[in-house]
Amino acid sequence: VPGVATAVIVVCIAALLVVLLSVYRLNQPQNQEHIHTHALPEKQADRDGSSLSITVNPLE
């Protein structure tokens, strides 16, 4: 049945294109603004670290 074989080939080629485009997008350099929006300023990072405490369970 040639129609089924053609449909399978078209679906396989489409899946291959999706995979190739995904790999291409993952290998693109990231946007510099996007990277810097997630980084904490140094002063804020110091302030956040000072409020940390360690609790020890005395039953262990």
Buried (B, 14 or more C-beta within 10 A) or exposed (E): EEEEEEEEEEEEEEEEEEEEEEEEEEEEEEEEEEEEEEEEEEEEEEEEEEEEEEEEEEEE
